[in-house]
């Protein structure tokens, strides 16, 4: 899931061991990419996966039922209801 950018002005520097650098070079070669392109592509894939895991979660059927029940058994919260029904000062 590469993110296409036309302009690349920012730099990112990484300190790593010679062994780690050699492994990255080998992996980049296997994918016929430069080390920079390989690291950027893999880093963006990992970032997208990490962010997606924070916005989506999966539940078993039993977990979902418990979650839905918790939502359905809401307690009355007058101050919250007032906050959500009062027009904003920006409206």
ABEGO torsion letter per residue (X at the ends): XBBBBABBABBBBBBBBAAAAAAAAAAAAAAGBBAAAAAAAAAAAAAAAAAAAAABBBBBAAAAAAAAAAAAABBBBAAAAAAAABBBAAX
